[in-house]
């Protein structure tokens, strides 16, 4: 149902005619018109066709990108259901074969596939031909170790080439891949990997970060001890490379030696829904949820999302400083799928200075930069001007994700990074390893808004009663299947956890768990996680709106707001603030914060209390953990409320544990459980 119509914000980027008609999206539309007898002339027409003729659309994606495989006869979507959609029941393909097809293109084989840069700015390159050779060699050795289709191979590696090679080798033989970052604690890593019972694990002797070395052999030994199903450990020696195959500590196998054989590429073609990898939810409140995606679904999702909506192809180079525990790391292989080269960087995103990532962009000549909104905001607050200090002439697009991007940061990018860069905010999830709403190369970008729904995603905002709402805050829902929706959740034999995770609120309709507003002009605004949404006087408020207002307060480095329902109908909404160096929370600053929030949002957004904290707890993807902190204040014990192993700064929780206990005692509430 329609809500208030608000005028569209100013345009911050608009494609030129040359950019629009030179995009792969435009070429796809012309191809579809020729081959399907259609007359699509703009993005909205293409999107409407993509969600009404769902099966035809996805088959067109497959055909346009010439996906390698067999058995694609018949409709793409053989049976529509959520969950339980059946895609290409007779198809057989392999994700890795479709990635490494570029190695067999004579015009592409000897160009760069992986470009690695270190903190000291030294670089190393792998061509497509070299990448495929290493994958083939490692895959043959995995087969020799007895790894079979359906077995699990786990990795505890930073963002290095060996991680990409390990993934492609594993899935080329039909085994399942799962990766965690070596900075994740051993118990938190085992929370994930013990569920999978892996046969082989990749580990690392250590890594370098922010100018320091971090040995990890003891960490790896603790993980090995907790995995009784292991038959082998493959070690990447970053700190002490040594002679390949010799003097490997602990009886492990040397990764460098295993990658340098002469095996021929051999890709096992598998059913469309054969499991590809297991991604884990953040696990901030309990056991991490293992999300299983399939070979076919992720192949189509990568080609559509990266190749069409993000307009990325062989002429591009993609950079994201992703922690391997975050699904954004998987976008490296999704970009390879589309023929782009990718940058791997395992160093600190702020090494030397806070705009270090822009230096990396300059040195690697990257064309596409994916990053968390929080990083862009951090650099904005630092006062640096990357566009002045670094050569960003190759950069054409910035993909912001992870959290809503404040308006001030949005404008800062165009003023101080690059005026004509295509800055877009995208929202998606680990759940589908892709996006729901985000960028496209055919339409303008409006300040503070996501451009629109992505192709093939029938997304809407729904009220609590399950009605579509325009111009109002609602649940992000998806009405029709997507091929990259999870095959299943690991260990969820009867599908009950899958059902309750996505379909409990509105049966038959996917509920992502985010609050969004869809505007009448087709743009969207994301307000944050729905389970962290504030509810003041019966009005739903997005925490992202408060955080955007806080951008005007330079004395505050980071903030977090929660809302707490109390006995008797009372409601308490505190704002926790971590102060920037050299600043204190004074009464004058409290008043200014409240006035700023009232001016930028509404009186309902003004917190009841503003409390200074040592630090705001965040995950390894730098996401705030509003829900676990709220659980502390509602009386849950800290072990039940917060999984410290999932946090980048677990010590930051201590202050909240003590404060929650005092809060409940002062108000005569039941003590913490």
Secondary structure, DSSP 8 states (H G I E B T S, - for coil): -B--------EEE---HHHHHTSHHHHHHHHHHHHH-----SHHHHHHHHHHSHHHHHHHHHHHTT---B---S-SEEE--TTT-EE-TT-EE-HHHHHGGGGG-TTTTTSEEEEEE-TT--EEEEEHHHHHHHHHHHHHHHHHTT--TT-EEEEE--SSHHHHHHHHHHHHTT-EEEEE-TTS-HHHHHHHHHHHT-SEEEEESEEEETTEEEE-HHHHHHHHHT-TT-SEEEEE-SS---STTSS-GGG-EEHHHHTSS--------EETT-EEEEEE---SSSS--EEEEEHHHHHHHHIIIIIIIS---TT-EEEE---TTSGGGGHHHHHHHTT-EEEE--S-TTSSSTTHHHHHHHHHT-SEEEEEHHHHHHHHHHT--HHHHS--TT--EEEEESS---HHHHHHHHHHT-TT-EEEE-EEETTTTEEEEE--SSS-EETT-B-EE-TT--EEEE-TTS-B-BSSEEEEEE-S--TTS-SEETT-TTSHHHHHHHTSSSTTSEEEEEEEEE-TTS-EEEEEEGGG-EEETTEEE-HHHHHHHGGG-TTEEEEEE--EE-GGG-EE-EEEEEE-TT----HHHHHHHHHHHHHHS-GGGS-SEEEEES---BBTT--B-HHHHHHHHTT--HHHH--GGGBSSGGGHHHHHHHHHHHHHHTT-----
